[in-house]
Amino acid sequence: MADPKAENALRSAQATLEDLQTRWDAAREYLKIDAGRARQAVVGELAADPNLWDDPDNARTVTTELGRLANDLDSFDALRRSLDDAIVLEEFARESLGAGEADWSVFDELASSVELLGHAIAALETQSLFSGPYDENDAIVELHAGAGGTDAQDWTEMLLRMYSRWAERRGFGVEIDEVTEGQEAGLLSATFILKGRFAYGWLSVERGVHRLVRMSPFDSQARRQTSFASLDVTPLLEDSATEVEIDEKDLRVDTYRSSGAGGQHVNKTDSAIRLTHLPSGIVVSCQNERSQHQNRARAMQILEAKLAERARAQRLVEMNALSGQRSDNAWGSQIRSYVQAPYQLVKDHRSDHETGNVEAVLDGDLDGFMEAELRRQRSTS
């Protein structure tokens, strides 16, 4: 006698496997796997050149590219093997059902395999959303308190924690380069480097103004307060100096004593550096390295990256003007609201993605918001 529960489980697994196979085939195309294998062969030959390290910068570029190609292709091949294994499990489950008695250990293993495959292919599909020239780079992230007084400064510190927790979830590194403490609480600003593949691609969709609505812990009457903080992000380019030239006479260099967390030298020496690029008005600071020399080097790297990004943005404006295109000017408008009172809701105003679990979001559960915005941008590009 047939087992209806087992039959339903088998039909569900078969349908899901067919869908996963279709999605795997599509991923092979949009991730350009065949082209990647051809490129791996070429870069592998370059890496095998005994004179490769005569040019250390080029050697690092070659070995980095080879490592990323190997990682992508190995992951894709492992996914194919897992998909084949799941198909074999589906055959075993079908055979056991045909023999008259379902082997539920096989059915359970099949269900688990199908679920894991779904997550793995979804990750591949997300990776395909990163198509920008700098999406794979590390990111320079800046947070600034906006309107809202002490609450806004507290909100800025909350955002720093939120993105740090998100980075931990994804295995990204976070290097705090500069913090300016608020007058009573929180932070006026913070600059940090997010290190990891696709760091800039992920954080680029977080650029903009973030709004918090809550009962203020700084109001003696516990009234509801609306606060704002902005996030800006720039790709970190190891070779950004090749894109821009900085004349020393265009720089004003200020040294000062570090404040806040940052190691044993904080508050002991005037090792912190603030660079002001006079022609553009761009100001960058670094205080978290051990010496003034190291802080200056990091500050210069950040300044070069910001000037390179500024030049690219100017070129884009010029191209849009020539083509008659006008992009929406969203500067200063909130991209997302985090409401803790009178109800619980986080809503992105671009993608309309939302959740009522505000605490989870503030603890770094941001992937859903980021992926929704990445997909929205892809659909409108």
Residue pairs with C-beta under 8 A, 6 or more apart in sequence:
1 100
2 97
3 97
3 101
3 102
5 102
6 93
6 97
6 102
6 104
6 107
7 97
9 93
9 107
9 111
10 90
10 93
10 94
10 97
10 107
13 90
13 93
13 107
13 110
13 111
13 114
14 90
16 114
16 118
17 83
17 86
17 87
17 90
17 114
20 83
20 86
20 114
20 117
20 118
20 121
21 83
23 121
23 125
24 79
24 80
24 83
24 121
27 33
27 76
27 121
27 124
27 125
27 128
28 34
28 76
30 128
31 72
31 76
31 124
31 127
31 128
33 73
33 76
36 69
36 72
36 73
37 73
39 69
40 66
40 69
40 70
40 73
43 62
43 65
43 66
43 69
44 66
46 52
46 62
46 66
47 62
47 63
47 66
52 58
52 59
52 62
53 59
57 239
68 136
68 197
76 124
79 117
79 120
79 121
79 124
82 113
82 116
82 117
82 120
83 117
85 113
86 110
86 113
86 114
86 117
89 106
89 109
89 110
89 113
90 110
92 103
92 106
92 110
93 102
93 103
93 106
93 107
93 110
96 102
96 103
96 106
126 371
126 374
127 198
129 201
129 371
129 374
129 375
129 378
130 136
130 198
130 201
130 374
132 200
132 201
132 204
134 200
134 201
134 235
134 237
135 198
135 200
135 201
135 204
136 197
136 198
136 200
136 201
137 199
137 200
137 235
137 236
137 237
138 193
138 194
138 195
138 196
138 199
138 200
138 235
138 236
139 193
139 194
139 199
139 200
139 202
139 203
139 204
139 233
139 234
139 235
139 236
140 191
140 193
140 233
140 234
140 235
140 236
140 302
140 305
140 306
141 163
141 191
141 192
141 193
141 194
141 203
141 231
141 232
141 233
142 189
142 190
142 191
142 231
142 232
142 233
143 156
143 159
143 160
143 187
143 189
143 190
143 191
143 229
143 230
143 231
144 156
144 188
144 189
144 229
144 230
144 232
145 152
145 153
145 155
145 156
145 182
145 186
145 187
145 188
145 189
145 228
145 229
146 152
146 209
146 227
146 228
146 229
146 230
147 227
147 228
148 155
148 212
148 225
148 226
148 227
148 228
149 218
149 227
150 182
150 183
150 184
150 185
150 186
150 218
151 212
151 214
151 216
151 218
151 225
151 227
152 186
152 227
152 228
152 229
153 182
153 183
153 184
153 185
153 186
153 187
153 188
154 182
154 185
154 186
154 217
154 218
154 227
155 186
155 210
155 212
155 227
155 228
155 229
156 182
156 186
156 187
156 188
156 189
156 190
156 229
157 182
157 185
157 186
157 187
157 190
158 186
158 212
158 362
159 210
159 229
159 231
160 179
160 187
160 190
160 192
161 362
162 361
162 362
162 363
162 364
162 366
163 174
163 192
163 194
163 203
163 206
163 364
163 366
164 174
164 192
164 364
165 363
165 364
166 364
166 365
166 366
166 367
167 173
167 174
167 194
167 196
167 364
168 174
168 364
169 364
169 365
169 367
170 196
170 202
171 196
172 194
172 195
172 196
172 199
173 193
173 194
173 195
173 196
174 192
174 193
174 194
174 195
175 192
175 193
175 195
175 288
176 190
176 191
176 192
176 261
176 262
176 288
177 191
177 192
177 193
177 285
177 286
177 287
177 288
177 298
177 302
178 189
178 190
178 191
178 272
178 284
178 285
178 286
178 287
178 288
179 187
179 189
179 190
179 191
179 259
179 260
179 261
179 287
180 187
180 188
180 189
180 190
180 259
180 285
181 187
181 188
181 259
181 260
182 188
184 218
185 218
191 284
191 285
191 286
191 302
193 236
194 200
194 203
200 233
200 234
200 235
200 236
201 374
202 370
203 231
203 233
204 233
205 370
205 373
205 374
205 377
206 231
206 233
206 335
206 366
206 370
207 231
207 232
207 233
207 335
208 230
208 231
208 330
208 333
208 334
208 335
208 336
209 228
209 229
209 230
209 332
209 333
209 334
209 335
210 228
210 229
210 230
210 231
210 334
210 335
210 336
210 338
211 226
211 227
211 228
211 334
211 336
211 337
211 338
212 226
212 227
212 228
212 229
212 337
212 338
212 340
213 224
213 225
213 226
213 227
213 337
213 338
213 339
213 340
213 341
214 224
214 225
214 227
214 339
214 340
214 341
215 222
215 223
215 224
215 225
215 340
215 341
216 222
216 223
216 224
216 225
218 225
219 225
224 341
224 342
228 334
234 302
234 305
234 306
234 309
235 305
235 309
236 301
236 302
236 305
237 243
237 304
237 305
237 308
240 301
240 304
240 305
240 307
240 308
241 304
243 304
243 307
243 308
243 311
244 304
244 307
244 308
244 311
246 277
246 300
246 303
246 304
246 307
250 277
250 278
250 279
251 275
251 276
251 277
251 278
252 275
252 276
252 278
253 273
253 274
253 275
253 276
253 296
254 273
254 274
254 275
254 276
255 270
255 271
255 272
255 273
255 274
255 292
256 270
256 272
256 274
257 267
257 268
257 269
257 270
257 271
257 272
258 265
258 266
258 267
258 271
258 272
258 287
258 288
259 266
259 267
259 287
260 266
260 287
262 287
262 288
263 288
263 290
265 271
265 290
265 291
266 287
269 292
270 292
271 287
271 289
271 290
271 291
271 292
271 295
272 285
272 286
272 287
272 292
272 295
273 285
273 286
273 287
273 292
273 295
273 296
273 299
274 283
274 284
274 285
274 299
275 283
275 284
275 285
275 296
275 299
275 300
275 303
276 282
276 283
277 283
277 303
277 307
280 307
280 310
282 303
282 306
282 307
282 310
284 299
284 302
284 303
284 306
285 299
286 295
286 296
286 298
286 299
286 302
287 295
288 295
289 295
289 297
289 298
320 326
320 327
334 349
335 348
335 349
335 350
336 346
336 347
336 348
336 349
336 369
337 345
337 346
337 347
337 349
338 346
338 358
338 361
338 362
339 345
339 346
339 347
339 358
340 358
344 356
344 357
344 358
345 354
345 355
345 356
345 358
346 354
346 355
346 356
346 357
346 358
346 361
346 369
347 353
347 354
348 354
348 369
348 372
348 373
350 373
350 376
351 369
351 372
351 373
351 375
351 376
352 372
353 368
353 369
353 372
353 373
355 361
355 368
357 365
361 369
